[in-house]
Amino acid sequence: MAEKLPPPLLSTAPLTPGLYVVATPIGNLRDITLRALDVLAAADLVLAEDTRVTGKLLAAYGLSARLQRYDEHAAAQARPKVLAALAEGKRVALVSDAGTPLISDPGFRLVREAVAQGANVVPIPGASAAITALSVAGLPTDRFLFAGFPPPKSAARKAFFAELAPIRASLVFYEGASRLGASLADMAAVFGPREAVVARELTKLYETLTRGPLDQLAANPAMQAPKGELVVLVAPGAEVAATAADADAALTEALTRVGPAEAASEVAQALGLSRRDLYRRALELKGAR
């Protein structure tokens, strides 16, 4: 039975026509926003990844809506009818099972085609597992990359991680419980002993965050096949000082676009090297061309 929550104070303002991309709770039903409830209550149609899951959310707040399945299997068939409804001035809400739609969930093509036909597309912000995990991980947040789900097979997964290894940012992944242990082992093999966090069941009763170097997490029996929804976060790698060859390569590329002075400034900022030295080298490279 769905959890029963107090009835919300719904807005009486009319909902304008358009496609509303509505974030829903990732676990705790009280993480829904009042604005999201306004939209779900007034929408002519609610597109749901799983109508049963969304139905429980609506029932918890005493709401009813016309629900239609919209997942990766049903999207191609449903999309033309949804676009036609938008053209007629209908109010359509798009939700996923949990979190913000389109973040490793269906909806990209619908949003793109709705924009292309001139429909009003409105974000209704709220919960996102990736951002929720990042906010409490204790890893750098000034720059991060959400990489979604790694490939299921080890060889492809290692190649995927190898592409991400040079990126100077915290990395955020989603992973299935049955593959967590193998995925952590591949991360440790590619990234080395970087600091990492496994966030499980965020906002739910058994929410846990396990921190440590990747090799230790990979060896932890509790990480082999835990239950629940998972986010894995990996710290940026150690910064490596740029070499003379790196500087020459960057200057050579920059000189194809800008003059020596601007090229030196651009590369100095990117690589943390002396602008004066880079300017001299840029002049040498330009003279040799």
Rosetta blueprint (number, residue, H / E / L):
1 M L
2 A L
3 E L
4 K L
5 L L
6 P L
7 P L
8 P L
9 L L
10 L L
11 S L
12 T L
13 A L
14 P L
15 L L
16 T L
17 P L
18 G E
19 L E
20 Y E
21 V E
22 V E
23 A L
24 T E
25 P L
26 I L
27 G L
28 N L
29 L H
30 R H
31 D H
32 I L
33 T L
34 L H
35 R H
36 A H
37 L H
38 D H
39 V H
40 L H
41 A H
42 A H
43 A L
44 D L
45 L E
46 V E
47 L E
48 A E
49 E L
50 D L
51 T H
52 R H
53 V H
54 T H
55 G H
56 K H
57 L H
58 L H
59 A H
60 A H
61 Y L
62 G L
63 L L
64 S L
65 A L
66 R L
67 L E
68 Q E
69 R E
70 Y L
71 D L
72 E L
73 H L
74 A L
75 A H
76 A H
77 Q H
78 A H
79 R H
80 P H
81 K H
82 V H
83 L H
84 A H
85 A H
86 L H
87 A H
88 E L
89 G L
90 K L
91 R E
92 V E
93 A E
94 L E
95 V E
96 S L
97 D L
98 A L
99 G E
100 T L
101 P L
102 L L
103 I L
104 S L
105 D L
106 P L
107 G L
108 F H
109 R H
110 L H
111 V H
112 R H
113 E H
114 A H
115 V H
116 A H
117 Q L
118 G L
119 A L
120 N L
121 V E
122 V E
123 P E
124 I E
125 P L
126 G L
127 A L
128 S L
129 A H
130 A H
131 I H
132 T H
133 A H
134 L H
135 S H
136 V H
137 A H
138 G L
139 L L
140 P L
141 T L
142 D L
143 R L
144 F E
145 L E
146 F E
147 A E
148 G E
149 F L
150 P L
151 P L
152 P L
153 K L
154 S H
155 A H
156 A H
157 R H
158 K H
159 A H
160 F H
161 F H
162 A H
163 E H
164 L H
165 A L
166 P L
167 I L
168 R L
169 A L
170 S E
171 L E
172 V E
173 F E
174 Y E
175 E E
176 G L
177 A H
178 S H
179 R H
180 L H
181 G H
182 A H
183 S H
184 L H
185 A H
186 D H
187 M H
188 A H
189 A H
190 V H
191 F H
192 G L
193 P L
194 R L
195 E E
196 A E
197 V E
198 V E
199 A E
200 R E
201 E L
202 L L
203 T L
204 K L
205 L L
206 Y L
207 E L
208 T E
209 L E
210 T E
211 R E
212 G E
213 P E
214 L H
215 D H
216 Q H
217 L H
218 A H
219 A H
220 N L
221 P H
222 A H
223 M H
224 Q L
225 A L
226 P L
227 K L
228 G L
229 E L
230 L E
231 V E
232 V E
233 L E
234 V E
235 A L
236 P L
237 G L
238 A L
239 E L
240 V L
241 A L
242 A L
243 T L
244 A H
245 A H
246 D H
247 A H
248 D H
249 A H
250 A H
251 L H
252 T H
253 E H
254 A H
255 L L
256 T L
257 R L
258 V L
259 G L
260 P H
261 A H
262 E H
263 A H
264 A H
265 S H
266 E H
267 V H
268 A H
269 Q H
270 A H
271 L H
272 G L
273 L L
274 S L
275 R H
276 R H
277 D H
278 L H
279 Y H
280 R H
281 R H
282 A H
283 L H
284 E H
285 L H
286 K H
287 G H
288 A H
289 R L
